[in-house]
Each structure stands twice: as C-alpha cells, then as structure tokens.
C-alpha cells in the first residue's frame, strides 16, 4: 500500500521489476499542452522515462483544449490501452468520459492537475504536487520578506485549472493572517509568458506604475518572466522595487533569481516519470486500492 506521501525509490524499483516481468504495457497519456517551460519539460520526461520502463506510450497533446483531451481519452478507450493517464486542463467536465473508461475496464490515473468529480472511484489515484501548499509556501515567504505588510498583484494561471484554484487558495490562506497584506489586483495570464506580460502591463497602467505595490505573485514562472519584461520596459526594477515570487523553478527563473530580477520560486518537479510509471505498472500487475492522492514534494527556492 502506498503512503499519502511519496514512497522511497527502493519500493518503486521493486515494483518496476515486477511490472516489467509482466511484459510491455500500452499507456495513453493526454497532456494539457505545451504552455510555458515546465510543461514541455514534463512531457519530455514522461516520454523518455516511458522507454526506460518498457512502456508503449501513446502521447496526445491537447494544446490547452479540454475537448481535445476528451477526444484523446475516447480514442485511447477505442484502442484498448492498458491504462490512461490524464493531466486535466481544467477540473470540471470529466464525469462522463471517466465513466466510459471505467465501463471499458481501463484504469485512469491523474497526474499533475486534479479533477472535480463526485465519484472518486472513476480514477485510481492522482500523482502530483500539492498546489495549495505551493501557494502557502509563496505566501509565507512573502509575509516574512515584507514583514507582513504588502500590497500584492496576482497573475493567475488558466481559469478553472487546479493549480490556479489551489495556489490562489493557499496563498490567500496565509496572507489572510496578516491584516496589512492584501491582493490589490488579480488577472489570468493563462500560464504563458505573453499572458503574464500583458497582465503586468495592465497592472502597471491601473496602479500608476505599481505605485504602492510591494509584490507580484505569479502562479507560474513564465507569467512572472513576462511580468519582469513588462516592468523593465516601464522603467521599473523587478526584484527590487517589487518582490517577485512564483512557482515552477524553471531554468529561466533561476537565471532571473541569480540576476536579482526575481526573489523566490516554488519548485514543481518535472522529472517525475520515474515516480509515476512504477505506480501504474505495479497497479496493472496487481490491482489494489491506492490512496486517492500520492503527493510529490514541493520546495521554495530563493535568490540566496
Ligand atoms: O499544472 C501545473 C502548472 O501548469 C505549472 O505550474 C504551469 O507552468 C503549467 O502550465
């Protein structure tokens, strides 16, 4: 039985050997899209590690569209794959297609993002980071860095997606304990650099050059990188005039941290195929009830 938190590599390695002995498995993976830098890194890792685990991976990129995901999942069902993996674009709208997979006796595993379904038996487990915790880590860092006094502009991820919902909730839960901390503007930049740049340009206009704004909290690094560009173009100094905290810890934000243009980023691990496949292969070898959530840890990184 898996614990709620990620279990040691030894157990996974043993599970993999057992699963490998059962022969190659075909797994259909419906991925969100290719937005930002984190997502393509995650896709590449899932494709590379599939080979290591002897998995025949059918990879479908939904380009950010849920209807594409529904189409892909139905195609996987028609092909009779051994398991289906979904990183859902948004949390709603999954009940029917998950019922179809269950009727076809194909187990479904959620990775990265969550779904909002009443019947949790429609999927085996979700293997992912805790987005709410990520928002809390960002909020706690900012509360300490600003000594509990801070007006924040927030760049939200894709509307209706689990990371946008949960990171906001977690962040708000923490800053809610500080009477002098508040979000003064919030808008979705859809997890992209271009979206983040546009949103920050709008904030710069609506707040008279971020007058009185102490921090930018972005639900991912790419939006923050776009925000950094917009601020520089407006003659502002991100990382100094305004504290910059975001999520993912991609290479470009590491550079921004080193250069002082960003201050903190919560790491969302992208090289997680080595955690995901053993869980699925073990389950296919010997189906057993798993906890509904297997959590991948998240850590906060700062410039120094
Ligand atoms: O679901 C995880 C989020 O999706 C990542 O933080 C973001 O970069 C991606 O688009």
Boltz pocket constraint, residues with backbone or C-beta under 6 A from the ligand:
constraints:
  - pocket:
      binder: B
      contacts: [[A, 35], [A, 36], [A, 37], [A, 38], [A, 39], [A, 112], [A, 113], [A, 163], [A, 190], [A, 191], [A, 219], [A, 220], [A, 221], [A, 247], [A, 248], [A, 268]]
      max_distance: 6.0
